[in-house]
Protein backbone atom coordinates (compact mmCIF):
# COMPACT_ATOMS: atom_id res chain seq x y z
CA UNK A 1 0.00 0.00 0.00
CA UNK A 2 1.75 3.16 -1.20
CA UNK A 3 1.84 6.26 0.98
CA UNK A 4 2.23 8.29 -2.23
CA UNK A 5 -1.08 7.08 -3.65
CA UNK A 6 -3.52 9.91 -4.30
CA UNK A 7 -7.23 9.72 -4.98
CA UNK A 8 -7.90 13.17 -6.43
CA UNK A 9 -8.32 12.31 -10.10
CA UNK A 10 -10.42 9.23 -9.37
CA UNK A 11 -12.66 11.18 -7.01
CA UNK A 12 -13.22 13.89 -9.59
CA UNK A 13 -14.14 11.24 -12.14
CA UNK A 14 -16.45 9.49 -9.70
CA UNK A 15 -18.24 12.71 -8.90
CA UNK A 16 -18.48 13.66 -12.55
CA UNK A 17 -20.17 10.32 -13.18
CA UNK A 18 -22.43 10.39 -10.13
CA UNK A 19 -23.54 13.98 -9.68
CA UNK A 20 -26.59 15.01 -11.70
CA UNK A 21 -26.88 18.71 -12.45
CA UNK A 22 -30.16 20.57 -12.45
CA UNK A 23 -31.56 20.97 -15.95
CA UNK A 24 -33.84 23.84 -16.88
CA UNK A 25 -37.35 22.93 -18.01
CA UNK A 26 -38.17 24.44 -21.37
CA UNK A 27 -41.60 25.66 -22.44
CA UNK A 28 -43.47 24.51 -25.53
CA UNK A 29 -43.47 26.92 -28.45
CA UNK A 30 -47.27 26.90 -28.39
CA UNK A 31 -48.40 26.30 -24.80
CA UNK A 32 -51.94 25.32 -23.99
CA UNK A 33 -53.85 28.55 -23.33
CA UNK A 34 -55.71 27.08 -20.37
CA UNK A 35 -52.70 25.80 -18.42
CA UNK A 36 -49.63 27.78 -17.43
CA UNK A 37 -46.58 25.61 -16.61
CA UNK A 38 -45.74 25.50 -12.89
CA UNK A 39 -42.09 26.26 -12.13
CA UNK A 40 -40.46 23.75 -9.79
CA UNK A 41 -39.48 25.42 -6.50
CA UNK A 42 -35.79 25.10 -5.74
CA UNK A 43 -34.85 23.99 -2.22
CA UNK A 44 -31.04 24.22 -1.86
CA UNK A 45 -30.88 22.05 1.29
CA UNK A 46 -33.02 19.35 -0.29
CA UNK A 47 -30.95 19.54 -3.47
CA UNK A 48 -27.67 19.06 -1.60
CA UNK A 49 -29.05 16.18 0.47
CA UNK A 50 -30.65 14.61 -2.58
CA UNK A 51 -27.39 14.86 -4.52
CA UNK A 52 -25.36 13.23 -1.75
CA UNK A 53 -27.99 10.54 -1.18
CA UNK A 54 -27.92 9.75 -4.89
CA UNK A 55 -24.11 9.54 -4.99
CA UNK A 56 -23.50 7.55 -1.80
CA UNK A 57 -26.71 5.77 -0.84
CA UNK A 58 -28.23 5.07 -4.22
CA UNK A 59 -31.45 6.71 -3.03
CA UNK A 60 -33.43 9.19 -5.10
CA UNK A 61 -36.29 11.06 -3.44
CA UNK A 62 -39.22 12.27 -5.50
CA UNK A 63 -38.42 15.82 -4.41
CA UNK A 64 -34.85 15.53 -5.68
CA UNK A 65 -35.90 13.96 -8.99
CA UNK A 66 -38.45 16.75 -9.50
CA UNK A 67 -35.75 19.39 -9.06
CA UNK A 68 -33.58 17.68 -11.69
CA UNK A 69 -36.17 18.42 -14.37
CA UNK A 70 -35.67 15.67 -16.93
CA UNK A 71 -33.71 13.07 -14.98
CA UNK A 72 -35.26 9.77 -13.92
CA UNK A 73 -34.51 7.37 -11.09
CA UNK A 74 -33.15 4.93 -13.68
CA UNK A 75 -30.65 7.45 -15.05
CA UNK A 76 -29.56 8.38 -11.52
CA UNK A 77 -29.15 4.69 -10.70
CA UNK A 78 -26.90 4.21 -13.73
CA UNK A 79 -24.66 7.05 -12.56
CA UNK A 80 -24.62 5.63 -9.03
CA UNK A 81 -23.41 2.24 -10.31
CA UNK A 82 -20.69 3.85 -12.42
CA UNK A 83 -19.62 5.93 -9.45
CA UNK A 84 -19.41 2.85 -7.23
CA UNK A 85 -17.20 1.21 -9.84
CA UNK A 86 -14.78 4.14 -9.81
CA UNK A 87 -14.78 4.18 -5.99
CA UNK A 88 -14.01 0.45 -6.03
CA UNK A 89 -11.04 1.07 -8.33
CA UNK A 90 -9.74 3.62 -5.80
CA UNK A 91 -10.21 1.10 -2.98
CA UNK A 92 -8.46 -1.70 -4.87
CA UNK A 93 -5.51 0.47 -5.84
CA UNK A 94 -5.10 1.59 -2.22
CA UNK A 95 -4.88 -2.00 -0.94
CA UNK A 96 -3.00 -3.45 -3.91
CA UNK A 97 -5.93 -5.58 -5.08
CA UNK A 98 -5.69 -6.68 -8.72
CA UNK A 99 -9.39 -6.26 -9.41
CA UNK A 100 -9.35 -7.15 -13.10
CA UNK A 101 -7.52 -10.40 -12.34
CA UNK A 102 -9.87 -11.45 -9.54
CA UNK A 103 -12.41 -14.17 -10.19
CA UNK A 104 -15.94 -13.06 -11.00
CA UNK A 105 -17.28 -14.13 -7.60
CA UNK A 106 -14.63 -12.09 -5.77
CA UNK A 107 -15.28 -9.04 -7.97
CA UNK A 108 -18.95 -9.33 -7.08
CA UNK A 109 -18.15 -9.47 -3.37
CA UNK A 110 -15.91 -6.42 -3.65
CA UNK A 111 -18.65 -4.41 -5.36
CA UNK A 112 -21.15 -5.43 -2.70
CA UNK A 113 -18.66 -4.30 -0.06
CA UNK A 114 -18.31 -0.93 -1.77
CA UNK A 115 -22.08 -0.38 -1.74
CA UNK A 116 -22.20 -1.41 1.92
CA UNK A 117 -19.33 0.91 2.78
CA UNK A 118 -20.90 3.96 1.19
CA UNK A 119 -24.34 3.14 2.59
CA UNK A 120 -22.73 4.06 5.91
CA UNK A 121 -22.09 7.62 4.68
CA UNK A 122 -22.97 10.09 7.42
CA UNK A 123 -23.59 13.78 6.80
CA UNK A 124 -25.78 16.59 8.10
CA UNK A 125 -27.06 19.41 5.93
CA UNK A 126 -27.02 22.90 7.41
CA UNK A 127 -29.21 25.91 6.71
CA UNK A 128 -28.64 27.40 3.24
CA UNK A 129 -27.49 30.99 2.92
CA UNK A 130 -28.01 33.24 -0.06
CA UNK A 131 -24.78 34.15 -1.84
CA UNK A 132 -25.40 36.51 -4.73
CA UNK A 133 -27.63 34.59 -7.10
CA UNK A 134 -26.53 31.28 -5.59
CA UNK A 135 -26.37 29.56 -2.23
CA UNK A 136 -23.84 28.18 0.22
CA UNK A 137 -24.71 25.18 2.37
CA UNK A 138 -22.62 23.79 5.21
CA UNK A 139 -22.33 20.00 5.27
CA UNK A 140 -20.97 18.25 8.36
CA UNK A 141 -19.36 14.96 7.35
CA UNK A 142 -18.47 12.19 9.81
CA UNK A 143 -15.80 10.15 7.97
CA UNK A 144 -16.35 6.37 7.89
CA UNK A 145 -13.43 4.80 9.78
CA UNK A 146 -13.53 1.24 8.38
CA UNK A 147 -10.82 1.64 5.74
CA UNK A 148 -8.55 3.56 8.11
CA UNK A 149 -9.05 0.94 10.84
CA UNK A 150 -8.16 -1.84 8.41
CA UNK A 151 -5.10 0.03 7.12
CA UNK A 152 -3.79 0.85 10.57
CA UNK A 153 -4.88 -2.09 12.73
CA UNK A 154 -5.16 -5.14 10.47
CA UNK A 155 -3.16 -4.57 7.30
CA UNK A 156 0.41 -4.29 8.68
CA UNK A 157 0.47 -7.76 10.29
CA UNK A 158 -1.48 -9.25 7.40
CA UNK A 159 0.96 -7.87 4.80
CA UNK A 160 3.99 -8.93 6.85
CA UNK A 161 2.66 -12.46 7.21
CA UNK A 162 1.87 -12.66 3.49
CA UNK A 163 5.38 -11.45 2.59
CA UNK A 164 6.94 -14.13 4.80
CA UNK A 165 4.80 -16.85 3.23
CA UNK A 166 5.72 -15.64 -0.26
CA UNK A 167 9.41 -15.62 0.63
CA UNK A 168 9.19 -19.18 1.97
CA UNK A 169 7.52 -20.38 -1.21
CA UNK A 170 4.23 -21.19 0.52
CA UNK A 171 2.35 -18.60 -1.54
CA UNK A 172 2.68 -17.85 -5.25
CA UNK A 173 2.08 -14.11 -5.66
CA UNK A 174 1.17 -14.48 -9.33
CA UNK A 175 -1.36 -17.29 -8.95
CA UNK A 176 -5.12 -16.89 -9.24
CA UNK A 177 -5.57 -18.36 -5.79
CA UNK A 178 -3.27 -15.73 -4.25
CA UNK A 179 -4.93 -12.84 -6.11
CA UNK A 180 -8.36 -13.95 -4.91
CA UNK A 181 -7.12 -14.70 -1.40
CA UNK A 182 -5.52 -11.26 -1.06
CA UNK A 183 -8.67 -9.47 -2.25
CA UNK A 184 -10.99 -11.60 -0.11
CA UNK A 185 -8.82 -11.08 2.97
CA UNK A 186 -8.96 -7.30 2.57
CA UNK A 187 -12.71 -7.55 1.94
CA UNK A 188 -13.25 -9.51 5.14
CA UNK A 189 -11.17 -7.14 7.26
CA UNK A 190 -13.05 -4.05 6.07
CA UNK A 191 -16.40 -5.82 6.25
CA UNK A 192 -15.77 -6.72 9.90
CA UNK A 193 -15.43 -3.02 10.73
CA UNK A 194 -18.78 -2.30 9.05
CA UNK A 195 -20.79 -4.58 11.36
CA UNK A 196 -20.96 -1.68 13.79
CA UNK A 197 -19.24 1.16 11.92
CA UNK A 198 -17.18 3.79 13.69
CA UNK A 199 -16.75 7.36 12.54
CA UNK A 200 -14.03 9.95 12.91
CA UNK A 201 -14.78 13.44 14.23
CA UNK A 202 -17.19 15.38 12.05
CA UNK A 203 -15.73 18.01 9.76
CA UNK A 204 -17.58 20.91 8.14
CA UNK A 205 -17.45 21.60 4.42
CA UNK A 206 -19.16 24.48 2.65
CA UNK A 207 -20.65 23.60 -0.70
CA UNK A 208 -21.67 26.20 -3.24
CA UNK A 209 -24.60 26.11 -5.61
CA UNK A 210 -24.53 28.45 -8.57
CA UNK A 211 -26.55 28.87 -11.72
CA UNK A 212 -25.08 27.26 -14.80
CA UNK A 213 -25.25 28.58 -18.36
CA UNK A 214 -28.77 27.20 -18.69
CA UNK A 215 -29.99 29.14 -15.67
CA UNK A 216 -30.31 26.09 -13.43
CA UNK A 217 -28.57 25.54 -10.11
CA UNK A 218 -25.67 23.09 -9.78
CA UNK A 219 -22.79 22.26 -7.45
CA UNK A 220 -19.89 24.54 -8.30
CA UNK A 221 -16.12 24.39 -8.03
CA UNK A 222 -14.72 21.65 -5.82
CA UNK A 223 -17.82 21.40 -3.61
CA UNK A 224 -18.52 17.73 -4.25
CA UNK A 225 -14.86 16.72 -4.24
CA UNK A 226 -14.42 18.43 -0.87
CA UNK A 227 -17.29 16.40 0.59
CA UNK A 228 -16.15 13.17 -1.05
CA UNK A 229 -12.64 13.48 0.36
CA UNK A 230 -14.16 13.14 3.85
CA UNK A 231 -16.80 10.44 3.38
CA UNK A 232 -14.35 7.53 3.73
CA UNK A 233 -11.04 8.10 5.52
CA UNK A 234 -8.04 6.89 3.48
CA UNK A 235 -4.92 7.51 5.60
CA UNK A 236 -1.67 8.16 3.74
Residue, then its C-alpha position, 0 to 999 in steps of 0.5 A: x500500500x503506497x503512501x504516495x497514492x492519491x485519490x484526487x483524479x479518481x474522485x473527480x471522475x467518480x463525482x463527474x459520473x455520479x452527480x446530476x446537475x439541475x436541468x432547466x425545463x423548457x416551455x413549448x413553443x405553443x403552450x396550452x392557453x388554459x394551463x400555465x406551466x408550474x415552475x419547480x421550487x428550488x430547495x437548496x438544502x433538499x438539493x444538496x441532500x438529494x445529490x449526496x444521497x444519490x451519490x453515496x446511498x443510491x437513493x433518489x427522493x421524488x423531491x430531488x428527482x423533481x428538481x432535476x427536471x428531466x432526470x429519472x430514477x433509472x438514469x440516476x441509478x446508472x450514474x450511481x453504479x458507475x460511481x461505485x465502480x470508480x470508488x471500487x477502483x480507488x479502494x483496490x488500488x489503495x490496498x494493492x488488489x488486482x481487481x481485473x484479475x480477480x475471479x468473478x465471484x470475488x469481484x462481485x463481493x468487492x462491489x457489494x462491499x463498496x455499496x455497503x461501505x458507502x451506505x454508511x455515509x454520514x452527513x448533516x445538511x445545514x441551513x442554506x445561505x443566499x450568496x449573490x444569485x446562488x447559495x452556500x450550504x454547510x455539510x458536516x461529514x463524519x468520515x467512515x473509519x472502516x478503511x482507516x481501521x483496516x489500514x492501521x490495525x489489520x493490514x500491517x500484520x497481514x501484509x507482513x505475514x503474506x510477505x513471509x509466506x511468499x518468501x518461503x515459497x508457501x504462496x505464489x504471488x502471481x497465482x489466481x488463488x493468491x490474487x483472490x485470497x488477497x482481495x478476499x482477505x482485505x474484503x473480510x477485514x473491512x467488512x468486519x469493521x462495518x458490522x458496527x461502523x465507527x466514525x471519525x470526528x465530524x468536519x464541516x465543508x461548505x458547498x456552493x450552488x450556482x446557476x449554470x449557463x442554462x440558468x439552473x442551479x448546480x454544485x460549483x467548483x470543488x464542492x462535491x470533491x471536498x465532501x467526497x474526500x471526507x466520506x471515507x477516511x483513506x490515511x496516507 
